[in-house]
Amino acid sequence: MSEPVIAQKFPYSVDVEEGKTYYWCSCGRSGSQPFCDGSHQGTDFSPLPFTAEKTETVHLCGCKMTKNPPFCDGAHHSL
């Protein structure tokens, strides 16, 4: 599998709504970061769907290296 593109070296703070499903970009190529816009077509990557457990602000991984996708785990600190 190829390596993802690092979209940015810090997380995206995003407001999510309880019960709504979002599609996190795992390839780093999306122009709609941190969400998928279909730019992964032709790669080994697929968007990661997740449903918000509650309405809140979450921190989604921007470097695409997290071990807890789609959430930031601080992996960007070692890049």
N, CA, C and O atoms as CSV, one atom per row, in Angstrom:
chain,resi,resn,atom,element,x,y,z
A,1,MET,N,N,0.841,-1.193,0.000
A,1,MET,CA,C,0.000,0.000,0.000
A,1,MET,C,C,0.877,1.245,0.000
A,1,MET,O,O,1.902,1.284,0.680
A,2,SER,N,N,0.487,2.242,-0.745
A,2,SER,CA,C,1.255,3.475,-0.823
A,2,SER,C,C,1.025,4.340,0.419
A,2,SER,O,O,0.092,4.117,1.191
A,3,GLU,N,N,1.887,5.315,0.583
A,3,GLU,CA,C,1.791,6.235,1.715
A,3,GLU,C,C,0.798,7.356,1.404
A,3,GLU,O,O,0.716,7.810,0.263
A,4,PRO,N,N,0.047,7.805,2.410
A,4,PRO,CA,C,-0.852,8.930,2.188
A,4,PRO,C,C,-0.080,10.238,2.057
A,4,PRO,O,O,1.062,10.347,2.504
A,5,VAL,N,N,-0.709,11.212,1.447
A,5,VAL,CA,C,-0.174,12.565,1.362
A,5,VAL,C,C,-0.453,13.246,2.702
A,5,VAL,O,O,-1.558,13.132,3.233
A,6,ILE,N,N,0.526,13.945,3.247
A,6,ILE,CA,C,0.312,14.683,4.489
A,6,ILE,C,C,-0.409,15.981,4.125
A,6,ILE,O,O,0.178,16.880,3.524
A,7,ALA,N,N,-1.683,16.065,4.494
A,7,ALA,CA,C,-2.478,17.245,4.155
A,7,ALA,C,C,-2.023,18.456,4.965
A,7,ALA,O,O,-1.904,19.558,4.430
A,8,GLN,N,N,-1.770,18.245,6.258
A,8,GLN,CA,C,-1.213,19.282,7.122
A,8,GLN,C,C,-0.672,18.608,8.374
A,8,GLN,O,O,-1.098,17.507,8.723
A,9,LYS,N,N,0.265,19.266,9.050
A,9,LYS,CA,C,0.922,18.665,10.210
A,9,LYS,C,C,0.304,19.111,11.529
A,9,LYS,O,O,1.008,19.353,12.510
A,10,PHE,N,N,-1.005,19.213,11.538
A,10,PHE,CA,C,-1.771,19.483,12.755
A,10,PHE,C,C,-3.199,19.048,12.485
A,10,PHE,O,O,-3.591,18.911,11.326
A,11,PRO,N,N,-3.992,18.827,13.538
A,11,PRO,CA,C,-5.354,18.322,13.330
A,11,PRO,C,C,-6.315,19.386,12.814
A,11,PRO,O,O,-6.063,20.587,12.913
A,12,TYR,N,N,-7.419,18.904,12.261
A,12,TYR,CA,C,-8.532,19.765,11.865
A,12,TYR,C,C,-9.542,19.769,12.992
A,12,TYR,O,O,-9.977,18.699,13.418
A,13,SER,N,N,-9.932,20.925,13.488
A,13,SER,CA,C,-11.000,21.038,14.480
A,13,SER,C,C,-12.306,21.186,13.714
A,13,SER,O,O,-12.491,22.139,12.957
A,14,VAL,N,N,-13.202,20.238,13.918
A,14,VAL,CA,C,-14.431,20.171,13.145
A,14,VAL,C,C,-15.621,19.997,14.074
A,14,VAL,O,O,-15.579,19.189,15.001
A,15,ASP,N,N,-16.678,20.752,13.827
A,15,ASP,CA,C,-17.925,20.582,14.560
A,15,ASP,C,C,-18.730,19.480,13.885
A,15,ASP,O,O,-19.000,19.548,12.685
A,16,VAL,N,N,-19.116,18.462,14.657
A,16,VAL,CA,C,-19.911,17.350,14.120
A,16,VAL,C,C,-21.245,17.287,14.855
A,16,VAL,O,O,-21.370,17.753,15.988
A,17,GLU,N,N,-22.245,16.699,14.184
A,17,GLU,CA,C,-23.587,16.566,14.751
A,17,GLU,C,C,-23.864,15.118,15.120
A,17,GLU,O,O,-23.591,14.202,14.343
A,18,GLU,N,N,-24.403,14.924,16.303
A,18,GLU,CA,C,-24.751,13.587,16.784
A,18,GLU,C,C,-25.586,12.836,15.748
A,18,GLU,O,O,-26.565,13.366,15.221
A,19,GLY,N,N,-25.185,11.591,15.462
A,19,GLY,CA,C,-25.924,10.736,14.541
A,19,GLY,C,C,-25.604,10.920,13.075
A,19,GLY,O,O,-26.029,10.108,12.253
A,20,LYS,N,N,-24.872,11.957,12.719
A,20,LYS,CA,C,-24.533,12.219,11.315
A,20,LYS,C,C,-23.267,11.450,10.945
A,20,LYS,O,O,-22.330,11.367,11.739
A,21,THR,N,N,-23.243,10.889,9.737
A,21,THR,CA,C,-22.078,10.152,9.262
A,21,THR,C,C,-21.212,11.054,8.396
A,21,THR,O,O,-21.702,11.786,7.536
A,22,TYR,N,N,-19.919,10.980,8.645
A,22,TYR,CA,C,-18.917,11.763,7.929
A,22,TYR,C,C,-17.932,10.806,7.274
A,22,TYR,O,O,-17.789,9.664,7.711
A,23,TYR,N,N,-17.255,11.263,6.233
A,23,TYR,CA,C,-16.291,10.437,5.510
A,23,TYR,C,C,-14.932,11.124,5.530
A,23,TYR,O,O,-14.678,12.059,4.770
A,24,TRP,N,N,-14.058,10.637,6.421
A,24,TRP,CA,C,-12.724,11.199,6.607
A,24,TRP,C,C,-11.810,10.769,5.465
A,24,TRP,O,O,-11.777,9.593,5.103
A,25,CYS,N,N,-11.077,11.706,4.906
A,25,CYS,CA,C,-10.112,11.439,3.843
A,25,CYS,C,C,-8.896,10.731,4.437
A,25,CYS,O,O,-8.227,11.275,5.315
A,26,SER,N,N,-8.613,9.526,3.964
A,26,SER,CA,C,-7.450,8.776,4.449
A,26,SER,C,C,-6.237,8.918,3.531
A,26,SER,O,O,-5.122,8.572,3.920
A,27,CYS,N,N,-6.450,9.426,2.309
A,27,CYS,CA,C,-5.346,9.501,1.338
A,27,CYS,C,C,-4.579,10.823,1.407
A,27,CYS,O,O,-3.415,10.890,1.010
A,28,GLY,N,N,-5.228,11.866,1.906
A,28,GLY,CA,C,-4.598,13.182,1.984
A,28,GLY,C,C,-4.712,14.003,0.722
A,28,GLY,O,O,-4.192,15.118,0.673
A,29,ARG,N,N,-5.376,13.491,-0.304
A,29,ARG,CA,C,-5.458,14.183,-1.593
A,29,ARG,C,C,-6.692,15.071,-1.746
A,29,ARG,O,O,-6.751,15.891,-2.663
A,30,SER,N,N,-7.657,14.922,-0.878
A,30,SER,CA,C,-8.923,15.654,-0.992
A,30,SER,C,C,-8.716,17.167,-0.912
A,30,SER,O,O,-7.916,17.656,-0.114
A,31,GLY,N,N,-9.437,17.884,-1.736
A,31,GLY,CA,C,-9.440,19.339,-1.671
A,31,GLY,C,C,-10.427,19.843,-0.630
A,31,GLY,O,O,-10.530,21.048,-0.398
A,32,SER,N,N,-11.160,18.916,0.001
A,32,SER,CA,C,-12.161,19.249,1.022
A,32,SER,C,C,-11.744,18.713,2.386
A,32,SER,O,O,-12.582,18.241,3.154
A,33,GLN,N,N,-10.451,18.787,2.685
A,33,GLN,CA,C,-9.925,18.256,3.949
A,33,GLN,C,C,-10.709,18.752,5.151
A,33,GLN,O,O,-11.119,19.913,5.165
A,34,PRO,N,N,-10.933,17.929,6.149
A,34,PRO,CA,C,-10.431,16.569,6.302
A,34,PRO,C,C,-11.361,15.510,5.714
A,34,PRO,O,O,-11.206,14.320,5.989
A,35,PHE,N,N,-12.324,15.944,4.908
A,35,PHE,CA,C,-13.310,15.017,4.377
A,35,PHE,C,C,-13.002,14.614,2.943
A,35,PHE,O,O,-12.305,15.327,2.222
A,36,CYS,N,N,-13.526,13.470,2.542
A,36,CYS,CA,C,-13.296,12.902,1.217
A,36,CYS,C,C,-14.040,13.688,0.134
A,36,CYS,O,O,-15.183,14.105,0.319
A,37,ASP,N,N,-13.360,13.879,-0.997
A,37,ASP,CA,C,-14.018,14.460,-2.178
A,37,ASP,C,C,-13.877,13.542,-3.394
A,37,ASP,O,O,-14.171,13.946,-4.519
A,38,GLY,N,N,-13.422,12.295,-3.159
A,38,GLY,CA,C,-13.271,11.330,-4.241
A,38,GLY,C,C,-11.894,11.316,-4.878
A,38,GLY,O,O,-11.663,10.565,-5.826
A,39,SER,N,N,-10.971,12.133,-4.377
A,39,SER,CA,C,-9.635,12.222,-4.970
A,39,SER,C,C,-8.814,10.942,-4.811
A,39,SER,O,O,-7.760,10.802,-5.431
A,40,HIS,N,N,-9.286,10.017,-3.991
A,40,HIS,CA,C,-8.573,8.751,-3.779
A,40,HIS,C,C,-8.744,7.780,-4.951
A,40,HIS,O,O,-8.077,6.747,-4.991
A,41,GLN,N,N,-9.620,8.093,-5.895
A,41,GLN,CA,C,-9.866,7.205,-7.036
A,41,GLN,C,C,-8.545,6.834,-7.709
A,41,GLN,O,O,-7.723,7.699,-8.010
A,42,GLY,N,N,-8.356,5.534,-7.937
A,42,GLY,CA,C,-7.136,5.056,-8.563
A,42,GLY,C,C,-6.003,4.797,-7.588
A,42,GLY,O,O,-4.897,4.455,-8.006
A,43,THR,N,N,-6.258,4.955,-6.290
A,43,THR,CA,C,-5.251,4.670,-5.266
A,43,THR,C,C,-5.716,3.472,-4.442
A,43,THR,O,O,-6.791,2.923,-4.683
A,44,ASP,N,N,-4.905,3.076,-3.478
A,44,ASP,CA,C,-5.264,1.983,-2.563
A,44,ASP,C,C,-6.113,2.473,-1.392
A,44,ASP,O,O,-6.475,1.680,-0.523
A,45,PHE,N,N,-6.434,3.754,-1.356
A,45,PHE,CA,C,-7.132,4.345,-0.220
A,45,PHE,C,C,-8.634,4.411,-0.425
A,45,PHE,O,O,-9.130,4.458,-1.551
A,46,SER,N,N,-9.342,4.414,0.694
A,46,SER,CA,C,-10.799,4.598,0.721
A,46,SER,C,C,-11.114,5.552,1.860
A,46,SER,O,O,-10.376,5.603,2.843
A,47,PRO,N,N,-12.208,6.316,1.742
A,47,PRO,CA,C,-12.585,7.179,2.859
A,47,PRO,C,C,-13.016,6.329,4.053
A,47,PRO,O,O,-13.488,5.204,3.888
A,48,LEU,N,N,-12.852,6.872,5.238
A,48,LEU,CA,C,-13.249,6.179,6.457
A,48,LEU,C,C,-14.536,6.800,6.980
A,48,LEU,O,O,-14.524,7.941,7.440
A,49,PRO,N,N,-15.653,6.063,6.918
A,49,PRO,CA,C,-16.894,6.609,7.465
A,49,PRO,C,C,-16.888,6.533,8.991
A,49,PRO,O,O,-16.419,5.556,9.575
A,50,PHE,N,N,-17.414,7.574,9.621
A,50,PHE,CA,C,-17.628,7.533,11.075
A,50,PHE,C,C,-18.876,8.329,11.394
A,50,PHE,O,O,-19.190,9.320,10.734
A,51,THR,N,N,-19.578,7.881,12.412
A,51,THR,CA,C,-20.807,8.541,12.844
A,51,THR,C,C,-20.542,9.228,14.174
A,51,THR,O,O,-20.045,8.614,15.118
A,52,ALA,N,N,-20.878,10.504,14.234
A,52,ALA,CA,C,-20.654,11.282,15.446
A,52,ALA,C,C,-21.516,10.742,16.589
A,52,ALA,O,O,-22.724,10.564,16.438
A,53,GLU,N,N,-20.886,10.488,17.721
A,53,GLU,CA,C,-21.596,9.981,18.892
A,53,GLU,C,C,-22.368,11.083,19.604
A,53,GLU,O,O,-23.383,10.829,20.253
A,54,LYS,N,N,-21.870,12.317,19.472
A,54,LYS,CA,C,-22.574,13.459,20.046
A,54,LYS,C,C,-22.193,14.708,19.273
A,54,LYS,O,O,-21.215,14.709,18.525
A,55,THR,N,N,-22.961,15.767,19.452
A,55,THR,CA,C,-22.665,17.043,18.820
A,55,THR,C,C,-21.542,17.694,19.617
A,55,THR,O,O,-21.697,17.996,20.800
A,56,GLU,N,N,-20.418,17.903,18.955
A,56,GLU,CA,C,-19.235,18.441,19.633
A,56,GLU,C,C,-18.192,18.839,18.606
A,56,GLU,O,O,-18.380,18.634,17.407
A,57,THR,N,N,-17.094,19.408,19.076
A,57,THR,CA,C,-15.939,19.686,18.239
A,57,THR,C,C,-14.967,18.534,18.403
A,57,THR,O,O,-14.603,18.174,19.522
A,58,VAL,N,N,-14.544,17.949,17.276
A,58,VAL,CA,C,-13.575,16.853,17.308
A,58,VAL,C,C,-12.310,17.294,16.579
A,58,VAL,O,O,-12.323,18.261,15.817
A,59,HIS,N,N,-11.229,16.579,16.819
A,59,HIS,CA,C,-9.947,16.887,16.191
A,59,HIS,C,C,-9.582,15.718,15.285
A,59,HIS,O,O,-9.174,14.651,15.743
A,60,LEU,N,N,-9.743,15.954,13.977
A,60,LEU,CA,C,-9.495,14.912,12.986
A,60,LEU,C,C,-8.072,15.024,12.456
A,60,LEU,O,O,-7.559,16.121,12.235
A,61,CYS,N,N,-7.453,13.884,12.259
A,61,CYS,CA,C,-6.062,13.810,11.818
A,61,CYS,C,C,-5.865,14.507,10.472
A,61,CYS,O,O,-6.612,14.267,9.524
A,62,GLY,N,N,-4.861,15.362,10.402
A,62,GLY,CA,C,-4.511,16.042,9.165
A,62,GLY,C,C,-3.290,15.435,8.495
A,62,GLY,O,O,-3.103,15.593,7.289
A,63,CYS,N,N,-2.443,14.732,9.278
A,63,CYS,CA,C,-1.219,14.162,8.709
A,63,CYS,C,C,-1.443,12.768,8.128
A,63,CYS,O,O,-0.591,12.251,7.404
A,64,LYS,N,N,-2.593,12.156,8.445
A,64,LYS,CA,C,-2.993,10.839,7.938
A,64,LYS,C,C,-2.149,9.701,8.499
A,64,LYS,O,O,-2.167,8.596,7.956
A,65,MET,N,N,-1.403,9.955,9.587
A,65,MET,CA,C,-0.542,8.940,10.187
A,65,MET,C,C,-1.073,8.423,11.527
A,65,MET,O,O,-0.420,7.601,12.171
A,66,THR,N,N,-2.243,8.892,11.952
A,66,THR,CA,C,-2.807,8.491,13.233
A,66,THR,C,C,-3.000,6.979,13.328
A,66,THR,O,O,-3.267,6.312,12.328
A,67,LYS,N,N,-2.863,6.453,14.531
A,67,LYS,CA,C,-3.163,5.039,14.794
A,67,LYS,C,C,-4.601,4.899,15.282
A,67,LYS,O,O,-5.051,3.793,15.581
A,68,ASN,N,N,-5.334,6.033,15.365
A,68,ASN,CA,C,-6.712,6.048,15.842
A,68,ASN,C,C,-7.599,6.823,14.866
A,68,ASN,O,O,-8.267,7.780,15.258
A,69,PRO,N,N,-7.604,6.407,13.582
A,69,PRO,CA,C,-8.368,7.170,12.593
A,69,PRO,C,C,-9.860,7.171,12.893
A,69,PRO,O,O,-10.399,6.162,13.348
A,70,PRO,N,N,-10.530,8.283,12.646
A,70,PRO,CA,C,-10.060,9.489,11.974
A,70,PRO,C,C,-9.495,10.541,12.924
A,70,PRO,O,O,-9.193,11.657,12.502
A,71,PHE,N,N,-9.352,10.198,14.192
A,71,PHE,CA,C,-8.990,11.189,15.206
A,71,PHE,C,C,-7.484,11.363,15.341
A,71,PHE,O,O,-6.714,10.419,15.165
A,72,CYS,N,N,-7.081,12.591,15.656
A,72,CYS,CA,C,-5.673,12.911,15.868
A,72,CYS,C,C,-5.173,12.201,17.122
A,72,CYS,O,O,-5.837,12.223,18.158
A,73,ASP,N,N,-4.003,11.572,17.027
A,73,ASP,CA,C,-3.379,10.955,18.186
A,73,ASP,C,C,-2.000,11.562,18.470
A,73,ASP,O,O,-1.233,11.032,19.275
A,74,GLY,N,N,-1.701,12.666,17.806
A,74,GLY,CA,C,-0.424,13.352,18.017
A,74,GLY,C,C,0.705,12.849,17.129
A,74,GLY,O,O,1.851,13.265,17.297
A,75,ALA,N,N,0.401,11.959,16.184
A,75,ALA,CA,C,1.441,11.405,15.302
A,75,ALA,C,C,2.189,12.496,14.536
A,75,ALA,O,O,3.351,12.315,14.173
A,76,HIS,N,N,1.521,13.630,14.290
A,76,HIS,CA,C,2.162,14.720,13.532
A,76,HIS,C,C,3.388,15.286,14.251
A,76,HIS,O,O,4.242,15.903,13.614
A,77,HIS,N,N,3.485,15.089,15.553
A,77,HIS,CA,C,4.628,15.611,16.308
A,77,HIS,C,C,5.940,14.919,15.926
A,77,HIS,O,O,7.018,15.473,16.142
A,78,SER,N,N,5.850,13.716,15.361
A,78,SER,CA,C,7.073,12.980,15.000
A,78,SER,C,C,7.406,13.091,13.514
A,78,SER,O,O,8.306,12.403,13.032
A,79,LEU,N,N,6.695,13.943,12.787
A,79,LEU,CA,C,6.964,14.084,11.343
A,79,LEU,C,C,8.034,15.144,11.077
A,79,LEU,O,O,8.383,15.393,9.924
